[in-house]
Amino acid sequence: MPALELFAPIAADMQAVDALIRERLYSEVVLIRQVAEYIIHSGGKRLRPALMLFVANALGYKGRNHYELAAVVEFIHTSTLLHDDVVDESELRRGNKTANALFGNAASVLVGDFLYSRAFQMMVSVDDMRVMQILAEATNIIAEGEVLQLLNCHDADVTLEGYLQVIRCKTAKLFEAAARLGAVLAKAAPEIEQAMADYGMHLGTAFQIIDDVLDYSADEAETGKHLGDDLAEGKPTLPLIHAMQHGTPEQIARVRRAIESGGREDFASVLETIQATHALEAARNHARAEADLAIQALQPLPASLFKDALLELPPFAVSRHF
């Protein structure tokens, strides 16, 4: 199902969130406006704020704070993108030049800081200590995940458990927080809140695994980024971990050398090893298992169009090509 069709039940809500994002982006500092507007409006899926809106609506929330918090979630996500692209020295995102390539590293880092601080200003306005607790914890864990990923770079001995720990911190945690916030706003029972958090965590994990698969299998024109970026940065993602677990000694040595040295020189031979060991299908199967767990977590929700959309999100995350 295309994203536009999937988001149809919350189309009006998403328009309200987009309007709020434009309003809250305002700063008298021109460079902040330029960089923030560039990255916010460069074609993202808005999946994390949509997740929160779906959960809040599925649980019968009738207020307007879900708009503010959906914008907060998007600002936090965008700030991490700005910082990530600097750390990873990325030049392309969603088919466009990255903000750091266009405006420089210093501007990207500082505008990322502005978006973080603006997000906290906005969440305080909701005046709910539980909301602030969830988002404060999420941003801290995301930062830990980014540092863990940095430590794992060029380490060919990273295990599946170590890889999953990183992606659950750096990616899945914001999905988890977004889904939990929807339940908190609706004043759902603790078991429902936890079920929604579990849903977000499994969905986010599946989403990141597929992101890592696409780095070795996608059409660059569709993804808007260069293939092999993860390998160039020495990131031991799931396809590489599987290849090292199931390859011949020669193949294992080839992948190990590529992870430890980084760069793109060995991309063709590593891709050959990934294909020979069926690593991409194994990673997709792992993502499908996470998607199934996300779907199971939705059982307590009452039937609605919003629940139907939540049920469609995990297969959408796993089957996407960009």
ZAROGU-183077 format. One record per residue: x, y, z of N, C-alpha, C in turn. Coordinates in steps of 0.2 Angstrom, whole numbers, plus 5000, padded with zeros to 4 digits. Each point is the difference from the previous one (the first is absolute). Example, Ala and Ser with C-alpha at 12.3 -4.5 7.8 and 13.67 -1.06 7.14 Angstrom:
! residues 2
506649725039499650065000500450065000 499850054996500450065001499650055003 
***
This chain:
! residues 322
500449945000499650065000500450065000 499950054995500450065000499950045007 500650045002499950045006499550055000 499850034994499550055000499349975002 499949944997499449965002500049985007 500549975002500149985007499850065005 500250064999499950055004499450044999 499649984996499350034998499650015006 499949965005499650015006500250065004 500750025000500250055004500350064995 499750004994500250064996499950075003 499550015003499850075002500550015006 500149955004500550015006500750014998 500249974995500750014997500150074997 499450024997500050074998500150055006 499749995005500050045006500750005003 500349945000500749995003500550044995 499949994994500550044995499950075001 499450035001499950075001500450025007 499949965005500350015006500850005000 500249954996500850004999500250064997 499750024994500250074997500050055005 499550015004499950055005500650005005 500149945003500549995005500750004998 500150004993500750004998500350075000 499550055001500250074999500650025005 500550034997500550035004500250074997 500250055004500250064997500749994997 500349955001500749984997499949974993 500150034995499949984993500249934999 500749995002500349944998499649945003 499850015006499649955004499449984995 499650054998499449994996500249964994 500550024997500249974993500249935001 500449985005500249935001499449965002 499750025005499449965003499549994995 499850054996499549994995500249964994 500750004999500249964994500049935002 500249985006500049935002499349975002 499550055003499449985002499549984993 500250044995499550004994500449964995 500449965001500449964995499749934998 499449995002499749944997500049945005 500050015006500049955005499349975001 499949945002499449965000499550035006 500350035005499650025006499749945004 500449944999499749945003499950005008 500550035003500050015007499450045003 499950064998499450045002499449974998 500049964994499449974998499849945004 500549975003499949945004499650035007 500350055002499750035006499250024999 499950034994499350024999499649944999 500249954997499649944999499849975007 500550005004499949975007499550045004 500150065000499650055004499249994997 500050004994499350004997499749935001 500449954999499749935001499849995008 500250045004499850005007499550055002 499850044995499450055001500250065003 500750024999500250075003499650054996 499850065003499650054997500350075001 500650015003500350065001500450024994 500550055001500450034995500849995002 500149975006500749995002500449954995 499649964997500449954996500350044994 499750054998500450044994500750035003 499950035006500750035002500549945001 499849945003500549955001500249974994 499549994995500349974993500550054997 499950065001500650054998500649995004 499949995006500649995004500449944998 499649944999500349944998500450014993 499750044995500350014994500750055001 499950055005500650045001500649965003 499849955004500649965003500349964995 499549974996500349964994500450044996 499850054998500450054995500750025003 500050015006500650025003500549955000 499849935001500449955000500349994993 499650014995500250004993500650054998 499950065003500550054999500649985003 500049975006500649985003500349944997 499649954998500249944997500450014994 499750054996500350014993500750035001 500150045005500750035002500549945002 499749965004500449955003500249954994 499549984996500149954995500450034993 500050075000500350044995499649984993 499350005001499649984995499950064995 499949994994499950054995499350004997 499649955000499449994998499549975005 499450035000499449975004499450024996 499649954999499350004996500150044993 500649984997500150034993500250075000 500150035006500350075000500650005004 500450064999500650015004499850005007 500449975004499950015007500150075002 499850025006500050075003500850015001 500449955002500750025002500350014993 499849964995500450014993499850074997 499450035002499850064997500250065005 499949995006500150065005500649995004 500349945000500649995004499949975007 500549965002499949965006499850045006 500350065001499950045006499250025000 499850034995499350025000499549945001 500249944997499549945001500049985007 500650005004500049985007499650055004 500150064999499750065004499350004999 499749994994499350004998499749945003 500449945000499749945003499950025008 500550035003499950025007499450055001 499950044995499450055000499349955000 500049964996499449954999499949965007 500549985003500049965006499750055005 500350065001499750045005499350034999 499950014993499350024999499549955001 500249934999499549955002499950005007 500550015004499950005008499650065002 500050064997499650055001499249984999 499949974994499449984998499749945005 500449965002499749945004499850035007 500450055002499850035007499450034999 499850034995499350044999499449955001 500149944999499549955001499949995008 500550025004499950005007499849935003 500349954998499949935002500749975002 500149985006500649985002500249934997 499449964999500149934997500350014993 499750054996500250014993500850025000 500250055005500750025000500449945002 499849965004500449945003500149954994 499549994996500149964994500550024995 499950074998500450034995500750015002 500150025007500750015002500449935000 499649955002500349935000500249984993 499550014995500249984993500650044997 500050075001500650034997500649985003 500049985007500649985003500349934997 499549964999500149934998500250004992 499750054997500250014993500850024999 500150055005500750025000500549945001 499849965005500449945002500149964994 499549994997500049954994500550034994 500050064999500450034995500749995002 500250015007500749995002500249925000 499549965001500149935000500249984992 499650034996500149984993500750034998 500250065002500750024999500549955003 499949985006500549955002500049934996 499449994997500049934996500350014993 500150064998500350014993500749975000 500149964994500649974999500249945005 499449985003500149945005499749944996 500349964998499749944996499849945005 500150015006499849955005499350025003 499750054998499350025003499549944999 499749985005499549955000499350024998 499549964998499450014999499750045005 500149985007499750035005500350085001 500650014998500350065001499750054994 499949974994499750044995499350025002 499649955003499350025001500050055006 500449995005500150055005500050084997 500550004995500150074997499350024997 499749964996499550034996499350015004 500049965006499450015004500150065004 500650025001500150075003500050064995 500349994995500150064995499450014996 499649954998499550014996499349985003 500049945003499349975002499850045006 500450035004499850045006499650054999 500150044994499550064999499349974997 500049954996499449964999499649985006 500449975004499749985007499750065004 500450055000499750065004499450034996 500050014994499550024996499349965001 500149945000499449965001499750005007 500550005005499850015007499750065002 500250064997499850065001499250014997 499949964995499350004998499549975005 500349955003499649965005499950055007 500650035001500050045006499550064999 500050034995499550064998499349975001 499949944998499349975000499849985007 500550005005499949985007499849925000 500449964995499949935000500249975006 499749945001500349965006500749984999 500449995006500749984999500149944995 499649955000500249954996499950014992 499550054999499950024993500650054998 500250045005500650044999500649964998 500149955004500649964999500049964993 499449984998499949964994500150054994 499850065001500250054994500750015000 500450015006500750015000500349944997 499849945001500349944997499950004992 499450024998499950014993500550044997 500150065003500450054997500749975000 500249975005500749975000500149954995 499649954999500049954995500050034993 499550054999500050034993500650044999 500350045004500650034999500649964999 500049945003500649954999499949974993 499449994998499949974993500250054995 499850065001500250064996500750014999 500450005005500750015000500449944996 499749945002500349944996500050014993 499450024997499950004993500450064998 500150055003500450064998500749974999 500249965004500749975000500049954994 499549964998499949964994500150044994 499650065000500050044994500750034998 500450005005500750034999500449954995 499849944999500349954996499549974994 499450035000499649974995499550054996 500050075002499550044998500350044993 499550034997500150044994500250075003 500650034999500250065002499650064999 499649994994499650064998499450005005 499849945002499449995004500250025008 500549985002500250015007500350075001 500350034995500250075000500750005004 500349945001500750005003500449954996 500750015001500449954997500049935003 500049954996500149935003500750005003 500049955005500749995003500250055005 499650055002500250055005500249965006 499649955002500149975007500749974999 500149964995500749974999500550055000 499950064997500650055000500150025007 499550005004500150035007500249945005 500149944997500249955004499549975005 499350014998499549985005499849934999 500149965005499849935000499249995001 499750014994499249995000499849924999 499449995001499849935000500249964994 499950034994500349964994500749985001 500450045002500749985001500149955005 499650015006500149955006499849934997 499450004996499849934998500549974995 500350044996500549984995500649975003 500250035006500649985004499849935003 499450005002499849935004499949944995 499950024994499849944995500550004994 500550044999500450004995500649955000 500449994995500649965000500550045004 500649965002500550045003500250064996 500149994993500250054996499550065000 499449984999499450065000500050035007 500149975005500050035007500650055000 500649984998500650045000499950064996 499650004994499950054996499550055003 499549985004499550055003500450035006 500449965004500350035005500550054998 500449994995500450054998499650074998 499549994996499650064998499750045006 499849965005499750045006500650035004 500549975000500650035004500350064997 500050004993500450054996499550054998 499349994999499650044997500150024993 499750054997500050024993499649954996 500050024993499649964996500449964995 500649995001500449964996499849934999 499849975006499849935000499249994999 499750054998499250005000499849944996 500349994993499749954996500149935002 500649995003500249935003499549995006 499950055004499649995006499349994998 499850034995499349994998499949934997 500549984997500049934997499949955006 500450015005500049965006499350005003 499750065001499350015003499549964996 500150004993499549974996500149925001 500649985000500249935000499749975007 500050035005499849985007499350015001 499650034995499350025001499950045006 500550055001499950045006499550055000 499850034994499550054999499349965002 499949944998499349975001500049985008 500649985003500049995007499850065004 500350064998499950065003499250024999 499849994994499250024999499649955005 500249945000499649955005500050035007 500650025002500050035007499650065000 500050044995499550065000499349985000 499849954997499349974999499849975007 500549975004499849985007499950055004 500450065000499850065004499450034998 499850004994499450034997499449965003 500149935000499449965003499950015007 500650015004499950025007499650075001 500250044996499650075000499349994999 499849964995499349994999499749965006 500349955003499749975006499950055005 500450055001499950055005499450045000 499750004994499450044999499349975002 500149945002499449965002499550035004 500350045006499550035004499650064997 500250034995499750064997499349984997 499550045001499349994997500150014992 499549974997500050014992499950074998 500450024995499950074998500450014993 499950054997500450014994500750025002 500150035006500750015002500349945002 499749955003500349935001500249974994 499550004995500249974994500650034997 500150075000500650034998500649975004 500050005006500549975004500249934998 499549964999500149934997500450004994 499950054996500350014993500850025000 500150045006500750035000500649955000 499949955004500649955000500149974993 499549974997500249984993500250054995 499850065001500250064996500850015002 500250005006500750015002500449954997 499849945000500449944998500049994992 499550024997500049994992500250064996 500250065004500250064996500649994996 500150044995500650004996500450065001 499850055004500450065001499850035007 
***
